[in-house]
Structure formats: structure tokens, C-alpha cells
Amino acid sequence: MQGSRLRIRHFKENDLEDLHRLLSDEEVMRYLEPPFSKEKTTEFLREVGLCDEPLIYAVDNLDGGFVGYVIYHIYEEDSYEIGWVLYKEEWHKGYAQELTQMLIRDAREQHRDLVIDCLPEQETSKQIALSNGFEYRGNVDGCDVYLLRIN
């Protein structure tokens, strides 16, 4: 998938160093998990990025530079979960908004609803969800759940 400034693609094994730089950053990981070691990043890439049905996809700028990844996978039978994790130097550029709109377009083609699942403190995720028509569905296991009905 390609947007006006970003491209979503399958991960490759040679993305490990870029992914580790992202996942080892304390600020990036603030609302996700403790920062990843190189070993944990390697395992994460293999298990969720390089598997037959990936849970995440790499995001590059149009010059081919890695800027982060998107979460995009089946959530329930008729929905996909979406999210984004970006290098902190790429924050405040509207990239999360652009990625969300790209994933909405794809979900429409797939006839699937979309879900954003985030901690209540993640104000940016909440704002992006609401500005794109997602509805707050409640808190499940400590995470706020937003749903965009497409079907």
C-alpha cells in the first residue's frame, strides 16, 4: 500500500537493525512494553513480521527509509486491528493519520471493520480514532477499544 508520503510493505530479515532501534527506544515503547533487547526484537520480527500471516508491516517513507511499522491483522472474524509505532523523530508529521487512512481504505476493500486498542493514556491514538469516525466501545482488560464499522 502506498500513500502520499509513506509505503506499507512486508518486513524483510534485513529490517532487524531498524526495528531494534525503534523497539529499544524507551520513549517509543512508553505505552507498549519495556524496551526490547536485540534478542527479543529478533524473536518479535520472526514471530509477527516474517510469519505467513504477518501481524505487522514495515513502513517506509517514499525514499525507502524505514520510519516504523503498522499493526494490521485479523482481530475478530469481521474486523482488523490497526495501530502504528514510529520513530520518535517521525512523530508530529501526520504519519499516523496518513497510515490510518491507508488502512481504512484497505479495510473497505476487504469489507472488514477496524479496531484500535490502546491504553487510556494514549491521547494521540484516541484523537486519531475519533477523528476518523471510530466509536469508543469501552475498556477491555485495561485498554480502550475504538471501532470503525465498515460492514
Salt bridges, closest charged atoms under 4 A:
ASP15 OD1 - ARG9 NH2 2.77
GLU17 OE2 - LYS38 NZ 2.52
ASP25 OD2 - LYS88 NZ 3.01
GLU27 OE1 - LYS88 NZ 3.80
GLU33 OE1 - LYS40 NZ 3.16
ASP60 OD2 - ARG7 NH2 3.15
ASP60 OD2 - ARG9 NE 2.56
GLU81 OE1 - HIS73 NE2 2.98
GLU89 OE2 - ARG21 NH2 2.99
GLU90 OE1 - LYS93 NZ 2.81
GLU98 OE1 - ARG5 NE 2.88
ASP113 OD2 - ARG149 NH1 3.09
GLU135 OE1 - ARG137 NH1 3.89
